[in-house]
Amino acid sequence: MTISYDAGDFNELTVLLRWRGTIMPAVLCRPVMWLLLGAHITFLYLHLYRHDIIMPPLPWKLTGVPTSLLTFFLVFYSGNCYTRYYAFYSKCTGMSGAVMCWVGLLRVHFPKATPDKLWNLCRHIVASVYILYFQLAGGASDGGKQVTESEWLVLLQTGLISQEEKKKLTEYRGFKPFLMQIWALRALTEHIKEDGSGAALAPFQAQALALRGHCAEIVNTMTQPIPFPYYHTLTLMLSLNMLLIAYSMIEFETVMTVPCFFIIVLVCLGLKETAVALSDPFGGDDVDFETEVYMANMLANTKAMISPSADYTPLMLPLAGGKAGGAKK
């Protein structure tokens, strides 16, 4: 989940000593890190202590061209993943905003409706966002393919759906969030006919379609990752470049190249692993969204808006200085 922090709370020492949420577990727990470091140590040992083995020289300057290519690929890939990450965040906040607008419109157009009636008019909209997050990976949804029984139980216990609706959704093979949004519009249409208030459907339809758009864009972007050939090129460049650097650094003829090479590999692999994590922010990584918090806040805001505590008719206040202005006239 996303780690909230204030840069002012850290200094150089506390940042270095932190483990969770850093590149350390993502890199140090991967075998490739230690394989590359082992390769450098092996090259250095053969060069310094095995004089019977001739190690052809590889001048440090020759690694400049592949290093430049690696830098380009790494920065470009990371930049695209970072942009993708914030595009997902924008869509998530957009979904929450559309739900809030829907509930607010219910409050404005149906001021005399009971909280129970308002709840039934907005629960399908809220449930559509829940189902989307569950399908993406929220709550360990089998990689986002299916909604698990524990997730269905959340929807049932919160009163967002009924047992009959769960059965219908389970049997439905299309895009479940949009089906829920259609149900919400149908329920609202029936209520407008019964209420007789003359409320228009258009504002609600606009919010439902905006919500559908956010849901679809998230799903479509998730199914279209950054092209694999580019990722393969980056991985190939990274591995080969690290091996070239591991070999070239033996020309310095000192064991101090070991910690230096360790830092180089740590940073390069850390940037790559961070970019990979940013490309899919729905899951349990340290950079992933707290979808459980998003859902809980959305449900809490919805219940607060339809509760009696939100009942109030604003009064018109006189403009300051109005009497003085009238006296001058």
C-alpha positions as CSV (number, residue, x, y, z in Angstrom):
1,M,0.0,0.0,0.0
2,T,1.1,3.6,-0.5
3,I,3.3,4.9,2.3
4,S,2.4,8.4,3.4
5,Y,5.4,10.4,4.6
6,D,6.6,14.0,5.2
7,A,10.1,14.6,3.9
8,G,10.7,17.0,6.8
9,D,10.4,14.1,9.3
10,F,13.5,12.3,7.9
11,N,17.1,13.1,7.8
12,E,20.0,11.4,5.9
13,L,20.5,8.9,8.7
14,T,16.9,7.9,9.3
15,V,16.2,7.5,5.6
16,L,19.2,5.2,5.2
17,L,18.2,3.0,8.1
18,R,14.6,2.6,6.9
19,W,13.7,-0.7,5.3
20,R,10.0,-0.8,4.6
21,G,8.9,1.0,1.5
22,T,12.4,1.4,0.1
23,I,14.2,-0.3,-2.8
24,M,16.2,-2.5,-0.3
25,P,13.7,-5.4,0.0
26,A,12.8,-5.2,-3.7
27,V,16.4,-5.5,-4.8
28,L,18.3,-7.3,-2.0
29,C,15.8,-10.2,-2.0
30,R,16.4,-10.8,-5.7
31,P,19.0,-13.4,-6.8
32,V,20.2,-11.3,-9.7
33,M,21.6,-8.7,-7.3
34,W,23.9,-11.3,-5.7
35,L,24.7,-13.0,-9.0
36,L,26.0,-9.7,-10.5
37,L,28.0,-9.0,-7.3
38,G,29.4,-12.5,-7.3
39,A,30.4,-12.1,-11.0
40,H,32.4,-8.9,-10.1
41,I,34.1,-10.6,-7.2
42,T,35.0,-13.6,-9.3
43,F,36.5,-11.3,-12.1
44,L,38.4,-9.4,-9.5
45,Y,39.8,-12.5,-7.8
46,L,40.9,-13.9,-11.2
47,H,42.6,-10.7,-12.1
48,L,44.4,-10.1,-8.8
49,Y,45.3,-13.6,-7.6
50,R,45.3,-15.9,-10.6
51,H,48.3,-14.8,-12.6
52,D,48.1,-18.0,-14.7
53,I,44.8,-16.7,-16.1
54,I,45.0,-13.8,-18.6
55,M,42.1,-11.4,-18.2
56,P,41.8,-9.2,-21.4
57,P,41.6,-5.6,-20.5
58,L,38.4,-3.7,-20.9
59,P,39.1,0.1,-20.5
60,W,36.6,1.9,-18.4
61,K,35.9,4.4,-21.2
62,L,34.5,1.7,-23.4
63,T,31.6,1.2,-21.1
64,G,30.4,4.8,-21.7
65,V,28.3,4.1,-24.8
66,P,26.3,1.1,-23.3
67,T,25.9,3.0,-20.0
68,S,24.5,6.0,-21.9
69,L,22.0,3.7,-23.7
70,L,21.0,2.1,-20.4
71,T,20.4,5.5,-18.8
72,F,18.1,6.5,-21.7
73,F,16.1,3.3,-21.6
74,L,15.9,3.3,-17.8
75,V,14.8,7.0,-17.5
76,F,12.3,6.6,-20.4
77,Y,10.7,3.5,-19.0
78,S,10.5,4.9,-15.5
79,G,9.0,8.1,-16.8
80,N,6.3,6.2,-18.6
81,C,5.5,4.1,-15.6
82,Y,5.4,7.2,-13.4
83,T,2.9,8.9,-15.8
84,R,0.8,5.7,-15.9
85,Y,0.8,5.6,-12.1
86,Y,-0.6,9.1,-11.7
87,A,-3.1,8.5,-14.5
88,F,-4.5,5.6,-12.4
89,Y,-4.6,7.8,-9.4
90,S,-6.5,10.4,-11.3
91,K,-9.1,7.8,-12.4
92,C,-9.5,6.5,-8.8
93,T,-10.2,10.0,-7.4
94,G,-12.5,10.6,-10.4
95,M,-14.6,7.6,-9.4
96,S,-14.9,8.8,-5.8
97,G,-15.8,12.2,-7.1
98,A,-18.5,10.9,-9.4
99,V,-20.0,8.9,-6.5
100,M,-20.1,11.9,-4.3
101,C,-21.8,14.0,-7.0
102,W,-24.4,11.3,-7.5
103,V,-25.2,11.2,-3.8
104,G,-25.2,15.0,-3.6
105,L,-27.7,15.2,-6.5
106,L,-29.9,12.8,-4.7
107,R,-29.9,15.1,-1.7
108,V,-30.7,18.1,-3.8
109,H,-33.5,16.6,-6.0
110,F,-35.1,14.5,-3.3
111,P,-35.0,16.4,-0.1
112,K,-38.0,14.6,1.4
113,A,-36.7,11.1,0.7
114,T,-35.9,8.9,3.7
115,P,-32.4,7.8,4.4
116,D,-33.4,4.2,3.5
117,K,-34.7,5.4,0.1
118,L,-31.6,7.4,-0.6
119,W,-29.5,4.5,0.4
120,N,-31.2,2.2,-2.1
121,L,-30.8,4.9,-4.8
122,C,-27.0,5.1,-4.3
123,R,-25.9,1.7,-3.1
124,H,-25.5,0.3,-6.7
125,I,-23.2,3.1,-7.7
126,V,-21.0,2.6,-4.6
127,A,-21.1,-1.2,-5.2
128,S,-19.9,-0.7,-8.8
129,V,-16.6,0.9,-7.5
130,Y,-16.2,-1.9,-4.9
131,I,-16.5,-4.6,-7.6
132,L,-14.0,-2.8,-9.8
133,Y,-11.4,-2.6,-7.1
134,F,-12.0,-6.2,-6.2
135,Q,-11.6,-7.3,-9.8
136,L,-8.4,-5.3,-10.2
137,A,-6.7,-7.0,-7.2
138,G,-8.2,-5.4,-4.1
139,G,-8.5,-7.8,-1.3
140,A,-6.5,-10.5,-3.1
141,S,-8.9,-11.1,-6.0
142,D,-7.0,-13.9,-7.6
143,G,-5.0,-11.4,-9.7
144,G,-8.1,-9.4,-10.5
145,K,-9.8,-12.2,-12.5
146,Q,-12.6,-13.0,-10.1
147,V,-14.4,-11.6,-7.1
148,T,-13.7,-14.0,-4.2
149,E,-16.2,-15.2,-1.7
150,S,-14.7,-13.0,1.1
151,E,-15.2,-10.0,-1.2
152,W,-18.8,-10.9,-2.0
153,L,-19.3,-11.1,1.8
154,V,-18.1,-7.6,2.2
155,L,-20.6,-6.4,-0.3
156,L,-23.4,-8.3,1.4
157,Q,-22.5,-7.3,5.0
158,T,-22.3,-3.6,4.1
159,G,-25.8,-3.8,2.4
160,L,-24.5,-2.8,-1.0
161,I,-26.1,-5.8,-2.7
162,S,-28.6,-8.5,-1.9
163,Q,-28.3,-12.2,-2.2
164,E,-30.4,-12.2,-5.4
165,E,-28.2,-9.4,-6.8
166,K,-25.1,-11.4,-6.0
167,K,-26.5,-14.4,-7.9
168,K,-27.2,-12.2,-10.9
169,L,-23.8,-10.6,-10.8
170,T,-22.1,-14.0,-10.5
171,E,-23.9,-15.3,-13.5
172,Y,-23.2,-12.1,-15.6
173,R,-20.3,-12.5,-17.9
174,G,-20.0,-8.8,-19.0
175,F,-18.5,-5.8,-17.2
176,K,-20.0,-6.0,-13.7
177,P,-19.4,-2.4,-12.6
178,F,-21.3,-1.1,-15.6
179,L,-24.2,-3.5,-14.9
180,M,-24.4,-2.0,-11.4
181,Q,-24.5,1.5,-12.8
182,I,-27.4,0.5,-15.1
183,W,-29.2,-0.9,-12.1
184,A,-28.7,2.5,-10.3
185,L,-30.1,4.4,-13.2
186,R,-33.1,2.1,-13.5
187,A,-33.9,2.4,-9.8
188,L,-33.6,6.2,-10.0
189,T,-35.9,6.3,-13.1
190,E,-38.6,4.3,-11.2
191,H,-38.2,6.6,-8.2
192,I,-38.6,9.8,-10.3
193,K,-41.9,8.4,-11.7
194,E,-43.2,7.6,-8.2
195,D,-41.9,10.8,-6.6
196,G,-43.6,13.1,-9.1
197,S,-41.1,15.9,-8.2
198,G,-40.2,16.4,-11.9
199,A,-36.5,15.8,-11.2
200,A,-34.4,15.3,-14.4
201,L,-32.5,12.2,-15.1
202,A,-29.8,13.9,-17.1
203,P,-27.5,15.1,-14.2
204,F,-27.5,11.6,-12.8
205,Q,-26.9,10.0,-16.1
206,A,-23.9,12.3,-16.7
207,Q,-22.4,11.2,-13.4
208,A,-23.1,7.5,-14.1
209,L,-21.5,7.7,-17.5
210,A,-18.5,9.6,-16.1
211,L,-18.1,6.9,-13.5
212,R,-18.3,4.2,-16.3
213,G,-15.6,6.1,-18.2
214,H,-13.2,6.1,-15.3
215,C,-13.8,2.4,-14.7
216,A,-13.3,1.5,-18.3
217,E,-10.1,3.6,-18.7
218,I,-8.6,1.9,-15.7
219,V,-9.4,-1.6,-17.0
220,N,-8.3,-0.8,-20.5
221,T,-5.0,0.7,-19.4
222,M,-4.3,-2.3,-17.2
223,T,-4.8,-4.7,-20.1
224,Q,-2.4,-2.6,-22.2
225,P,0.9,-2.6,-20.4
226,I,4.1,-0.9,-21.6
227,P,5.1,-3.0,-24.7
228,F,7.0,-6.1,-23.7
229,P,9.8,-5.6,-26.4
230,Y,10.7,-2.4,-24.6
231,Y,10.7,-4.0,-21.2
232,H,12.8,-6.9,-22.7
233,T,15.3,-4.4,-24.2
234,L,15.6,-2.6,-20.9
235,T,16.2,-5.8,-19.0
236,L,18.8,-7.0,-21.6
237,M,20.6,-3.6,-21.5
238,L,20.6,-3.6,-17.7
239,S,22.0,-7.1,-17.4
240,L,24.7,-6.8,-20.1
241,N,25.7,-3.3,-18.9
242,M,26.1,-4.5,-15.3
243,L,28.3,-7.4,-16.5
244,L,30.4,-5.0,-18.5
245,I,30.9,-2.7,-15.6
246,A,31.6,-5.7,-13.3
247,Y,34.4,-6.8,-15.6
248,S,35.7,-3.3,-16.5
249,M,36.1,-2.2,-12.8
250,I,38.8,-4.9,-12.2
251,E,41.2,-2.6,-14.0
252,F,41.2,-0.4,-10.8
253,E,42.9,-3.4,-9.0
254,T,41.4,-2.7,-5.6
255,V,38.8,-4.5,-3.5
256,M,37.1,-1.1,-3.0
257,T,35.4,-1.7,-6.3
258,V,33.2,-4.2,-4.6
259,P,31.2,-1.7,-2.5
260,C,31.2,0.7,-5.5
261,F,29.7,-1.9,-7.8
262,F,27.2,-2.9,-5.1
263,I,25.9,0.7,-5.0
264,I,25.7,0.9,-8.9
265,V,23.7,-2.3,-9.1
266,L,21.5,-1.4,-6.1
267,V,20.5,1.9,-7.7
268,C,20.0,0.6,-11.2
269,L,18.0,-2.4,-10.2
270,G,16.1,-0.3,-7.6
271,L,15.0,2.2,-10.3
272,K,13.8,-0.7,-12.5
273,E,11.9,-2.5,-9.8
274,T,10.3,0.8,-8.7
275,A,9.1,1.4,-12.2
276,V,7.7,-2.1,-12.5
277,A,5.8,-1.6,-9.3
278,L,4.4,1.8,-10.5
279,S,3.1,0.3,-13.7
280,D,0.5,-1.8,-11.7
281,P,-0.6,0.1,-8.5
282,F,-3.4,-2.3,-7.6
283,G,-2.1,-5.0,-5.2
284,G,0.1,-5.2,-2.1
285,D,3.3,-3.5,-3.0
286,D,4.6,-0.5,-1.1
287,V,3.7,1.8,-3.9
288,D,0.2,0.4,-4.5
289,F,-2.9,2.3,-3.8
290,E,-4.8,1.8,-0.6
291,T,-8.0,0.8,-2.3
292,E,-9.4,-0.4,1.0
293,V,-9.1,3.1,2.4
294,Y,-10.6,4.6,-0.8
295,M,-13.6,2.3,-0.5
296,A,-14.1,2.9,3.2
297,N,-13.9,6.6,2.8
298,M,-16.4,6.5,-0.1
299,L,-18.9,4.5,1.9
300,A,-18.5,6.7,5.0
301,N,-19.0,9.9,2.9
302,T,-22.1,8.4,1.3
303,K,-23.7,7.4,4.6
304,A,-22.9,10.8,6.1
305,M,-24.5,12.6,3.1
306,I,-27.8,10.6,3.3
307,S,-28.0,10.6,7.1
308,P,-30.4,13.0,9.0
309,S,-27.3,14.9,10.2
310,A,-27.0,16.4,6.7
311,D,-30.5,17.9,6.8
312,Y,-30.4,21.7,6.7
313,T,-32.0,24.5,4.8
314,P,-29.5,27.3,4.3
315,L,-30.7,30.8,5.3
316,M,-30.1,33.9,3.2
317,L,-27.9,36.3,5.1
318,P,-27.9,40.1,4.4
319,L,-24.9,41.5,2.6
320,A,-22.5,43.3,4.8
321,G,-22.8,47.0,4.4
322,G,-26.1,46.8,2.7
323,K,-27.8,49.4,4.9
324,A,-24.9,51.8,4.5
325,G,-25.2,51.5,0.7
326,G,-28.9,52.1,0.8
327,A,-28.5,55.2,3.0
328,K,-26.2,56.8,0.4
329,K,-28.8,56.4,-2.2
